[in-house]
Amino acid sequence: MAVSPELESLRRIAPYRFVSFSFPNPFLGHASNPYGGGGGGGDDAGECLRVAALDSPLPSPPVPRTAAMLVPAGRHRDWIFSTRAGHLHLLLSTQFSRLILVGPELSAPSPRVIPCVALSDPDPAHARLLPLLLALCPMAAFRDNAVPDVPLLSFQDDLLLLAPVKFVTGPVVGEMVIEDVAIDSAPGPPELHRRLRFKRMPCLVQTQVRLCQSPAAASSLLLEALEGSDGLLQPEVRGSLVQPYLQAMVAGLAVIAPSIEESIQSGVRPRCLCAGVGGGSLPMSIRVGLRFSVLGVEADGVVLDVARNHFGLVEDEFLRVHVGDAIQMIEDFSRRGESDMNFSAVMVDLDSSDAMCGVSAPPLEMIRGSVLLAARKILDQHGVLILNVIPPPADGSFYKGLVDVLRQVFLELYEVDVGNGENFVLAATVSPETALADNSGHFLTELRKLAGGFLDHIRKI
């Protein structure tokens, strides 16, 4: 039987190589069908399945290992599973050299509201797929005539229900999706959230806010609420920050608490520059909860429209947003040297635009010495630069290098471990600070409401 050149190439591991194809559905009419009952849009998810294989960018061992994953029922169109960028993130979260995704074809329909239920017993499905999975293993995996083990991995997140609300496209970030979700908040009751994700980095939730139901829908069940979400679910504009890394970023302000407290007591609003707005959760919380004057800079105007229309971003005299390159704006402000361009805090929540490096933040452009010097120049004498940091999975030296360059520019450096295995927050100060030993003051009281327990996890490094 003739084999296509693409499939023939799978005999060897090649960094970043991605191959997808249709394959006759081995689950048709079988009790092991993971897509039965309409989960994939039909009783058996169609006559063919989509099979996608991706090789890791990391160096491969002499005997490379392969793993597979069944796409969760109903989520085959989710960018996590249908794009190369999402596939790469899944692969980099494992220790395997090749990851094979198996699921319904992308043309298969999916329900309006998708139940996110894990496969109860994957073993029967694994047995049906095993001949295909072995055929997709590289030849080196069969060293000494051994038959490789190809485990079937499971995907788990905190979603109970998922309902896409709207897809839009921006000139800078490309395609994005606004989606309403029911979150498993055990041991508490489930919560309704609204999220924003970009196709270029589908595994990274750009913005997440709580939703409140209108009085007309207050008694609805979760499924009913999401099925009729248009107009019945609204973002909590004055709610607490949902994403832990944003709470940790806000906690970073504690290192300059005496200076901020002094400004507030004198009737002067502290000023904050937010590099990266997304759905607006961070600038809104700082403006409303901490009484700052906030300037937000977002690269894509469509993202700002989404923030206004779907996430509760409201501009006023103390919260202004601009479309532009935040890094360029920092450099421009620095060159001007005007007194009204000084800030108490510069908060950087920018991710890399290179999806093929995996999820990472901030972009390399932000951590150039000249840019960090510009950021220091626009801070006042007690100012702080706060960075959301996601080290690239393929670069173990990134975090240490960032810490080293920050030490060269700023006087003191603090770290907050977000605790999710991905994010760290770094806070770099212009002058020596003593706030961590002082828990008094109105500002710290309000800050604790937003930052929660992260104030107790700030450490000087």
C-alpha positions in Angstrom: 0.0 0.0 0.0 1.3 3.4 -0.9 2.1 5.8 2.0 2.0 9.5 1.6 5.3 11.4 1.9 4.0 13.2 5.0 3.2 9.9 6.8 6.4 8.4 5.6 8.3 11.2 7.3 6.9 10.3 10.6 9.4 7.4 10.8 11.7 10.0 12.3 11.3 12.8 14.9 11.7 16.2 13.4 11.3 19.3 15.6 8.0 21.1 15.2 6.8 18.8 12.4 3.0 18.8 12.3 0.9 16.3 10.3 -2.9 15.9 10.2 -5.0 13.6 8.2 -8.4 11.8 8.2 -8.6 8.1 9.3 -11.5 5.6 9.2 -13.3 5.8 12.6 -12.4 2.6 14.5 -15.2 3.4 17.0 -18.2 3.1 14.6 -20.9 1.0 16.2 -18.6 0.0 19.1 -19.3 0.3 22.8 -15.9 2.0 23.4 -17.0 5.0 21.3 -15.9 8.1 23.2 -18.1 10.3 21.0 -21.3 8.4 21.2 -24.5 10.0 22.3 -23.9 13.1 20.1 -20.9 14.3 22.0 -19.0 14.8 18.7 -22.1 16.1 16.8 -23.4 12.7 15.8 -23.8 9.2 17.3 -20.4 8.1 16.2 -18.6 11.4 15.3 -18.7 10.5 11.6 -17.1 7.9 9.4 -13.6 9.4 9.8 -11.6 10.9 12.6 -9.0 13.7 12.5 -5.6 12.5 13.5 -2.9 15.1 14.2 0.7 14.4 15.2 3.3 16.9 16.4 6.9 16.5 17.2 8.5 18.3 20.1 11.0 21.2 19.5 13.1 19.9 22.3 16.0 17.4 21.7 14.8 13.9 21.3 16.3 11.0 23.4 17.7 7.9 21.6 14.5 6.1 22.1 11.8 8.7 21.6 8.5 8.3 23.4 5.0 8.9 21.9 1.8 9.6 23.6 -1.8 10.1 22.4 -4.8 12.1 23.6 -8.5 11.8 22.7 -10.0 15.2 22.1 -12.7 15.7 24.7 -16.2 15.2 23.3 -17.7 18.3 21.7 -14.4 20.3 21.9 -12.9 19.3 18.6 -13.3 22.8 17.3 -11.7 24.3 20.4 -8.4 25.9 19.3 -6.6 24.0 22.1 -7.1 20.8 20.0 -7.6 22.1 16.5 -4.6 24.3 16.0 -0.9 23.7 15.9 -0.3 26.3 18.6 -2.7 24.5 21.0 -1.2 21.1 20.1 2.2 22.5 20.9 1.2 23.7 24.3 -0.3 20.3 25.2 2.9 18.6 23.9 5.3 20.8 25.9 3.3 20.1 29.1 4.4 16.4 28.8 7.8 14.6 28.6 7.1 13.0 25.2 8.7 13.6 21.9 5.5 13.2 19.9 1.9 13.8 20.7 -1.0 12.4 18.7 -4.4 13.9 19.0 -7.4 11.9 17.9 -10.9 13.4 17.6 -13.9 14.2 15.3 -13.1 16.0 12.1 -13.3 19.8 12.3 -16.3 19.8 10.1 -18.3 17.8 12.6 -20.9 19.9 14.4 -20.7 20.6 18.1 -23.5 21.6 20.6 -24.2 25.3 21.5 -23.2 24.6 25.1 -20.5 21.9 25.5 -20.5 19.7 28.6 -16.9 19.2 29.6 -16.9 15.7 30.9 -13.8 13.5 31.2 -13.9 10.0 29.6 -14.8 7.6 32.4 -12.8 4.6 31.1 -10.3 5.3 28.3 -8.9 1.7 28.2 -11.4 0.2 25.7 -10.9 3.2 23.4 -7.1 2.9 23.8 -7.3 -0.7 22.6 -9.2 0.2 19.5 -6.6 2.9 18.6 -3.5 1.0 19.5 -2.7 -0.3 16.0 -2.9 3.2 14.6 -0.8 4.7 17.4 1.9 2.1 17.0 2.0 2.8 13.2 2.6 6.5 14.0 5.6 5.9 16.3 9.0 6.7 15.0 11.2 3.7 14.0 13.7 4.5 16.8 10.9 3.6 19.4 11.1 0.0 18.3 14.8 -0.4 19.2 15.8 -4.0 19.9 12.4 -5.2 18.6 10.7 -3.8 21.6 7.0 -2.7 21.2 6.7 0.8 22.6 4.1 1.8 25.2 1.9 4.6 23.8 -0.1 5.9 26.7 -3.5 7.6 26.2 -3.3 10.9 28.1 -6.3 12.7 29.5 -7.0 16.4 29.3 -8.4 18.1 32.4 -9.3 21.6 33.2 -11.7 23.3 35.6 -14.6 23.7 33.1 -18.0 22.1 33.5 -19.7 23.8 30.6 -18.3 25.9 27.7 -20.4 28.2 25.4 -18.7 30.3 22.7 -20.4 33.7 22.6 -18.6 35.4 19.7 -15.6 35.1 17.4 -13.9 38.3 16.2 -10.7 39.2 14.4 -8.3 42.0 15.3 -5.6 43.4 13.0 -2.8 42.6 15.5 -3.8 39.5 17.6 -5.9 37.8 14.9 -8.8 35.6 15.7 -10.2 35.6 19.3 -13.2 34.1 21.0 -15.4 35.4 23.8 -16.9 32.4 25.7 -19.0 31.9 28.8 -18.1 29.0 31.0 -19.2 27.2 34.1 -16.2 26.7 36.4 -15.8 23.9 38.9 -15.1 25.8 42.2 -15.3 22.9 44.5 -15.8 22.7 47.4 -17.9 25.8 46.7 -20.7 26.0 44.1 -19.8 26.3 40.4 -19.3 29.8 39.1 -20.2 31.4 35.7 -17.2 33.2 34.1 -16.6 35.0 30.8 -13.2 34.5 29.1 -11.2 35.9 26.2 -8.7 33.7 24.3 -6.6 34.3 21.2 -6.3 31.7 18.5 -2.5 32.3 18.4 -2.2 31.1 22.0 -5.4 29.2 22.7 -4.3 27.7 26.0 -3.7 31.1 27.6 -6.8 32.8 29.0 -6.2 36.4 28.3 -9.0 37.7 30.5 -11.5 36.1 32.8 -14.3 37.8 34.8 -17.2 36.6 36.9 -20.7 36.8 35.4 -23.8 37.8 37.3 -27.2 36.8 36.2 -30.1 39.3 35.6 -33.0 39.0 37.9 -35.0 37.3 35.1 -32.4 34.5 35.0 -31.3 34.3 38.7 -33.0 31.0 39.3 -31.8 29.3 36.1 -29.7 26.2 36.2 -26.1 26.5 34.8 -27.0 24.9 31.5 -30.1 27.0 31.0 -28.1 30.2 32.0 -25.4 29.5 29.3 -27.9 28.5 26.7 -29.7 31.8 27.0 -26.8 33.9 27.9 -27.4 36.7 25.5 -28.3 39.7 27.6 -29.0 37.6 30.7 -25.4 37.3 31.9 -23.3 40.4 32.6 -19.7 40.8 33.8 -19.2 41.9 37.4 -17.6 45.3 36.8 -16.6 45.8 40.4 -16.0 42.2 41.3 -12.7 40.8 42.6 -9.9 39.7 40.3 -10.6 36.1 39.1 -7.2 35.2 37.7 -4.6 34.4 40.4 -1.7 36.0 38.4 -3.5 39.3 38.3 -4.0 39.1 42.1 -0.3 38.5 42.4 0.5 41.5 40.1 -1.7 43.8 42.2 0.0 42.4 45.3 3.3 43.7 43.9 2.1 47.2 44.7 2.7 46.4 48.4 6.4 47.0 48.0 5.7 50.7 47.6 2.8 51.0 50.0 4.2 53.8 52.1 4.7 56.0 49.1 1.2 55.3 47.7 -0.3 55.8 51.2 1.4 59.2 51.4 0.1 60.2 47.9 -3.4 59.3 48.9 -3.3 61.1 52.2 -2.1 64.2 50.4 -5.0 64.0 47.9 -2.9 63.0 44.9 -4.0 59.9 43.0 -1.2 57.5 42.3 -0.7 56.9 38.5 -0.3 53.5 36.9 0.6 52.6 33.3 -0.8 49.2 32.3 1.1 47.8 29.3 -1.5 45.4 27.9 -5.2 45.8 28.6 -6.9 42.6 27.3 -10.4 42.5 28.7 -9.6 45.3 31.2 -9.7 43.4 34.5 -6.4 44.8 35.8 -6.8 48.5 34.9 -10.5 48.5 36.1 -9.6 46.9 39.4 -6.7 49.3 40.1 -8.9 52.3 39.1 -12.0 51.3 41.1 -10.5 49.3 44.0 -7.4 51.3 44.6 -8.4 54.7 43.4 -5.5 55.1 41.0 -5.4 57.1 37.8 -4.7 54.5 35.1 -3.5 54.7 31.5 -3.9 51.5 29.6 -2.1 50.7 26.3 -3.4 47.9 24.1 -1.9 46.9 20.7 -5.2 46.0 19.1 -8.2 48.3 19.0 -10.6 45.3 18.4 -9.5 43.9 21.8 -10.5 47.2 23.4 -13.9 47.0 21.7 -14.3 43.5 23.1 -13.3 44.7 26.6 -15.9 47.5 26.4 -18.7 45.4 25.0 -18.2 42.1 26.8 -16.0 42.6 29.9 -17.3 45.8 31.5 -14.4 48.1 30.6 -15.6 51.7 31.3 -13.4 54.7 30.6 -13.6 57.9 32.6 -11.3 60.8 33.6 -9.2 58.4 35.8 -9.1 55.5 33.4 -8.0 56.1 29.8 -7.0 53.5 27.2 -5.0 54.0 24.0 -4.3 51.8 21.0 -0.6 51.4 20.4 2.6 49.6 21.1 3.1 49.7 24.9 6.8 49.2 24.7 7.2 51.9 22.2 5.1 54.2 24.3 7.3 53.6 27.4 10.3 54.6 25.3 8.5 57.6 23.9 7.5 58.8 27.4 11.1 58.3 28.5 12.5 60.4 25.7 10.0 63.3 26.4 11.0 63.5 30.1 7.9 65.3 31.0 6.8 65.4 34.7 3.2 64.3 33.9 4.6 61.2 32.3 5.9 59.8 35.7 4.0 56.9 37.2 3.9 55.2 40.6 3.7 51.8 38.9 4.2 50.4 35.4 2.5 47.0 35.2 3.4 44.8 32.2 1.0 42.0 31.2 2.3 41.3 27.6 2.8 37.8 26.2 5.0 36.8 23.3 3.4 36.8 19.9 5.5 33.8 18.8 3.2 30.9 19.5 5.8 28.4 18.2 7.9 29.1 21.3 5.0 28.1 23.5 3.2 30.4 26.0 5.7 32.9 27.4 5.7 36.4 28.8 6.9 39.1 28.6 8.1 39.4 25.0 11.9 39.6 24.5 11.6 43.2 23.4 10.4 44.2 26.8 13.4 42.9 28.7 16.1 44.7 26.6 18.2 46.8 28.9 17.3 50.0 27.0 13.5 49.4 27.5 14.0 48.6 31.2 16.0 51.8 31.6 13.2 53.7 29.9 10.6 52.1 32.2 12.7 53.2 35.2 13.0 56.7 33.9 9.2 57.2 33.7 8.7 55.9 37.3 8.7 58.3 40.2 11.4 58.1 42.9 9.5 55.4 44.8 8.1 53.7 41.7 7.8 50.0 40.9 7.9 48.0 37.6 5.7 44.9 37.9 6.0 42.1 35.3 3.9 39.0 34.7 6.4 36.3 33.8 5.8 33.0 32.1 9.2 31.3 31.3 9.2 29.6 27.8 9.0 25.8 28.2 12.0 25.4 25.9 14.3 27.9 27.5 15.4 27.1 31.1 17.7 30.2 31.3 15.0 32.8 30.5 13.9 33.5 34.1 17.4 33.8 35.5 18.4 36.0 32.6 15.5 38.3 33.3 16.3 38.5 37.0 19.9 39.4 36.2 19.0 42.2 33.8 16.5 43.6 36.2 19.1 43.7 39.0 21.3 45.8 36.7 18.6 48.5 36.3 16.6 48.5 39.5 17.6 48.7 43.2 15.5 46.0 44.7 13.7 43.0 43.3 10.8 41.0 44.7 9.1 37.8 43.5 5.6 36.4 43.9 5.1 32.7 42.9 1.5 32.5 41.6 1.5 28.8 42.4 0.1 27.4 39.2 3.4 26.1 37.9 3.6 28.7 35.1 3.4 32.3 36.3 5.7 34.4 38.4 5.4 38.1 39.2 8.5 40.2 39.5 8.4 43.6 41.2 11.4 45.9 40.7 11.7 49.1 42.7 13.6 52.3 42.0 14.5 52.9 45.6 14.7 50.8 48.9 11.3 49.9 50.2 10.2 48.7 53.6 6.5 48.1 53.0 6.7 44.3 53.6 7.3 44.9 57.3 4.4 47.3 57.7 0.8 46.0 57.3 -1.0 49.2 58.4 -2.6 51.8 56.4 -5.8 52.2 54.4 -4.1 51.4 51.1 -2.9 48.0 52.2 -6.3 47.2 53.6 -7.9 47.9 50.2 -5.0 46.1 48.4 -5.6 43.0 50.5 -9.2 42.8 49.2 -7.9 42.6 45.6 -4.7 40.6 46.1 -5.9 38.2 48.8 -3.3 35.9 50.3 -0.6 36.9 47.7 0.5 39.8 50.0 1.9 37.1 52.3 3.9 35.4 49.5 6.0 38.4 48.4 9.7 37.7 48.9 12.8 39.7 48.3 15.3 38.1 45.9 
